[in-house]
């Protein structure tokens, strides 16, 4: 074959490869979906960091709204139809029983314990034992947690814990209850409105203005598990399943651990 023929064949092959690649790209763009997610606020930092990686790998786009699991469940009960929900296991189970979530997907993504936060650079009190933790609460100028009436997991737990410890009335005058919207409690600690913040560790570690004093003493600790389910009425169930699979991948687990959580 002469040089001219070789050049012609090479040109044809290059053109074929280009149009084949274009075809795959076009198909990928056509298959791209917007995945609507309702997720517990505890996973905010994890999903925010993982979103660009997932979107680059799949072409899909994420639209995520965060809140307390109980509040998000009420939104679904009222007719909202995300593609996936990441809530507590019990709430996902309830959605499955109601026929609102697919029965074949019940994936634990991560779990988080409750910790104590102070402003970055502030002294860290001793909270290593139950008695030390109680003393730290008494000595603090102010303490804060999310309002239990709003349904946030850590707020409900801390409110009940202080009652069980017999300290709720004693600490009431210096207790600040915040909304459970992302970053609200953290911002109050950073500004100095709250000296000790009691919240999910996963909502302390990613905040640059906070430092983690430590987890609650083992005898007082409570772990919240966050489970993903696929909504039966969602528009993008397969894309939602791909996201759940991604959130359980080794790459995602690294981020989960880095944000102060443990694999589900």
C-alpha positions in Angstrom: 0.0 0.0 0.0 1.4 3.4 -1.0 1.8 6.4 1.3 -1.3 8.0 -0.1 -3.4 4.9 0.5 -2.0 4.6 4.0 -2.8 8.2 4.8 -6.3 7.8 3.4 -6.9 4.7 5.6 -5.5 6.4 8.6 -7.8 9.4 8.0 -10.8 7.1 7.7 -9.9 5.3 11.0 -9.4 8.6 12.8 -12.7 9.9 11.6 -14.4 6.7 12.6 -12.9 6.9 16.0 -13.9 10.5 16.4 -17.5 9.8 15.4 -17.6 6.8 17.6 -16.4 8.8 20.6 -18.9 11.6 19.7 -21.6 8.9 19.7 -20.7 7.7 23.2 -20.5 11.3 24.4 -23.9 12.1 23.0 -25.4 9.0 24.5 -23.8 9.8 27.8 -25.3 13.4 27.7 -28.7 12.0 26.7 -28.6 9.6 29.6 -27.5 12.2 32.1 -30.0 12.8 34.9 -30.6 15.2 37.7 -30.8 13.1 40.9 -32.9 14.7 43.6 -31.8 13.8 47.1 -33.2 14.4 50.5 -30.5 13.7 53.1 -29.9 14.0 56.8 -27.8 17.1 57.6 -25.1 14.8 59.1 -24.0 13.8 55.6 -23.7 17.3 54.3 -19.9 17.5 54.3 -19.5 14.0 52.8 -21.9 14.5 49.9 -20.7 18.0 49.2 -17.1 16.7 48.8 -18.1 13.6 46.8 -20.5 15.4 44.4 -17.9 16.6 41.8 -16.3 13.2 41.6 -19.7 11.5 41.1 -20.8 14.0 38.5 -17.6 13.7 36.5 -17.7 9.9 36.6 -21.4 9.6 35.6 -22.5 12.8 33.9 -25.4 13.0 36.3 -26.1 16.0 38.4 -27.1 16.1 42.1 -29.7 18.3 43.6 -29.5 17.8 47.4 -31.5 19.2 50.2 -30.5 18.6 53.8 -32.5 18.6 57.0 -33.5 16.5 60.1 -34.4 13.0 59.1 -37.9 13.2 60.7 -38.6 16.5 58.9 -37.5 15.1 55.5 -39.7 12.0 56.1 -42.7 14.3 56.7 -42.0 16.0 53.4 -42.1 12.7 51.6 -45.3 11.7 53.4 -46.8 15.0 52.2 -46.1 14.0 48.6 -42.5 15.1 47.8 -40.8 12.7 45.5 -37.0 12.8 45.5 -35.1 10.0 43.7 -33.3 8.9 46.9 -33.6 9.6 50.6 -30.9 9.2 53.2 -32.6 9.0 56.6 -32.5 6.8 59.7 -33.0 3.0 59.1 -36.3 3.1 60.9 -37.7 5.8 58.6 -36.5 4.1 55.5 -38.1 0.9 56.7 -41.3 2.8 57.2 -41.2 4.2 53.7 -40.7 0.6 52.4 -43.7 -0.6 54.3 -45.7 2.3 52.9 -44.7 1.3 49.4 -42.9 4.7 48.9 -39.4 3.1 48.8 -38.2 0.2 46.7 -37.9 -2.9 48.9 -34.6 -4.1 47.4 -32.5 -1.1 48.5 -31.8 -0.5 52.1 -28.1 0.6 52.2 -26.4 1.8 55.4 -24.1 4.6 54.2 -22.5 5.8 57.4 -22.9 6.3 61.2 -21.9 9.1 63.4 -21.5 9.6 67.2 -22.2 12.7 69.2 -19.3 14.9 70.1 -18.4 18.2 71.9 -17.1 21.1 69.9 -15.4 24.4 70.9 -14.1 27.3 68.9 -10.8 26.6 67.1 -8.0 27.6 69.4 -10.1 27.5 72.6 -9.0 25.3 75.5 -10.4 21.8 75.4 -12.1 20.6 78.6 -11.7 17.1 79.9 -14.8 15.0 78.9 -13.1 11.6 79.1 -15.4 10.2 81.8 -19.0 10.8 82.7 -18.1 12.9 85.8 -15.6 14.9 83.8 -18.2 15.5 81.1 -20.7 16.7 83.7 -18.2 19.0 85.2 -17.3 20.5 81.8 -21.0 21.2 81.2 -21.3 22.9 84.7 -18.1 24.9 84.2 -19.0 26.1 80.7 -20.3 29.7 80.2 -22.9 28.3 77.8 -23.8 25.1 76.1 -25.8 24.5 72.9 -27.5 21.8 70.9 -30.2 21.7 68.2 -33.7 22.2 69.4 -35.2 18.7 70.1 -38.6 20.0 69.0 -37.3 20.3 65.5 -36.5 16.5 65.3 -32.7 16.5 64.7 -31.2 13.3 66.0 -28.4 14.8 68.1 -30.7 17.4 69.6 -33.3 14.9 70.6 -30.6 12.6 72.1 -28.8 15.4 74.0 -32.1 16.8 75.4 -33.0 13.3 76.7 -29.5 12.7 78.0 -29.4 15.8 80.1 -32.8 14.8 81.6 -31.4 11.3 82.4 -28.3 12.9 84.0 -30.5 15.1 86.1 -28.9 18.2 84.7 -31.5 19.7 82.4 -33.0 22.1 84.9 -29.5 23.0 86.3 -28.2 24.0 82.9 -31.4 25.5 81.5 -30.3 29.2 82.1 -27.2 28.8 80.0 -28.5 26.4 77.3 -28.9 27.7 73.8 -31.1 25.8 71.4 -30.5 26.3 67.7 -32.1 25.3 64.5 -30.9 22.1 62.9 -30.1 23.8 59.5 -26.5 23.1 58.4 -23.8 25.2 60.0 -26.1 27.1 62.4 -24.8 25.6 65.6 -21.2 25.7 64.3 -21.5 29.4 63.6 -22.9 30.1 67.0 -19.8 28.4 68.6 -17.4 30.2 66.3 -19.0 33.6 67.2 -18.8 32.8 70.9 -22.6 32.6 71.5 -22.1 29.0 72.6 -19.0 27.8 74.4 -19.6 24.0 74.2 -21.6 22.7 71.2 -23.1 19.2 71.4 -23.7 17.7 68.0 -22.9 14.9 65.6 -19.1 14.5 65.2 -19.6 14.6 61.4 -20.9 18.2 61.8 -17.9 19.2 63.8 -14.9 17.8 62.0 -15.5 19.6 58.6 -16.0 23.0 60.1 -12.8 25.1 59.9 -13.8 27.3 62.8 -14.4 24.4 65.2 -12.3 21.9 66.9 -13.5 18.5 68.2 -13.0 18.2 72.0 -13.9 14.5 71.6 -16.7 12.1 71.5 -19.1 11.6 74.4 -17.9 9.2 77.0 -18.6 5.6 75.9 -21.3 5.1 78.6 -23.2 8.1 77.1 -22.4 7.7 73.5 -25.1 7.3 70.8 -24.5 6.4 67.2 -26.9 7.5 64.5 -27.0 5.3 61.3 -27.9 6.9 58.0 -29.5 4.6 55.4 -30.3 5.2 51.7 -33.4 4.2 49.9 -34.8 4.6 46.4 -38.1 6.3 46.1 -40.7 4.4 44.1 -42.1 7.6 42.6 -38.8 9.2 41.8 -38.1 10.1 38.2 -34.5 8.7 38.1 -34.5 5.4 40.0 -31.5 3.9 38.1 -29.4 7.0 38.5 -30.4 7.1 42.2 -29.2 3.5 42.5 -25.9 4.4 40.9 -25.4 7.2 43.5 -26.1 4.8 46.4 -23.6 2.3 45.0 -21.1 5.1 44.7 -21.6 6.2 48.3 -20.8 2.7 49.4 -17.6 2.6 47.3 -14.0 2.6 48.7 -13.4 6.1 47.5 -16.5 7.3 49.3 -15.6 5.5 52.5 -12.3 7.4 52.6 -14.2 10.7 52.7 -16.7 9.3 55.2 -13.9 8.6 57.6 -12.2 11.9 57.0 -15.4 13.7 57.9 -15.6 12.1 61.3 -18.0 9.3 60.4 -17.7 5.5 60.3 -18.8 3.3 57.4 -22.4 2.1 57.8 
